[in-house]
Amino acid sequence: MKDKKIEKAEHLGTCFGVERALEITYNALEDNKNIYCYGDLIHNNDVKKELEEKGLVVLNHTSSIKKDKSHKIIFRSHGVGKEIYAQAKEKGMEVIDATCPKVKKIHKIVQDCYNNGYKIILFGNKEHPEIIGIKGWCNNKALIFEDINDFKAYENKVTNTKFCVVFQTTYNLNKFKKIKKYFEKYENIRFHNTICSATFQRQNSCRELAKKFDTMMVIGGKHSSNTRKLYEISKEFCDDTFWIENKSEIPYDYIKSSKNIGITAGASTPLIIIEEVIECLKKIK
Ligand code: SF4
């Protein structure tokens, strides 16, 4: 029987910011035990389990931690608000800062603009940790909108005259273009495109692959919003798209009859998990 054609998307898996955060964390765990991480470092259960076994303790607030200078806390790639740095300091904890430099840049923009009297407008998902962290750099005074319609519904309540507009790094590029056009009418505005190219590179490669292949495997954690987005894009062009976390979830019976399989993976899926899936797929006859 002819071998299945298996092809990876040009851009897939962990982005620079997540790779960096993982490296910082693994290095920290080599020398120390019981390091805290503020929120899950990565939305991938296999990696989470491995890190916990090495001593990483995930927490969502610092209140339960006793004051102790030997404690260290990692801030993940999503970043945190200014107040969380202050809480860590108050507890005497050493901060290991794995915030992605691209997110750090947004913190700086927001802080500078806020200190200079600009009203901060954030486009993104209110519940997402990255957005929660960003608004923590303007005293939690940002206005947060999902899209331009959301903003329009609020617009007549806006009394400020100076605006700083920033975007969640994973924001949709098409929605961004509409917002940019709409805001052209405002004069006193600092408009920053803070979208990260890693996101749309992965989305574009996924789309191209899904157009050509009759089966698609999207690999990533079930809580990962960027993996969900890849799944949705893939499903639009390829009915037989499967969202799996790792090789144990491969739909073997279905795959037996697939002739060509495209592979993509979310920004928190390490290469090793992708390679394991591909190795398994190759063996299915
Ligand atoms: S998606 Fe971009 S901004 Fe977010 S962690 Fe990755 S590299 Fe950084």
Residues whose N, C-alpha, C, O or C-beta is under 5 A from the ligand:
A	BS01	SF4	C15 F16 G17 V18 S77 C100 K102 V103 T169 C196 A198
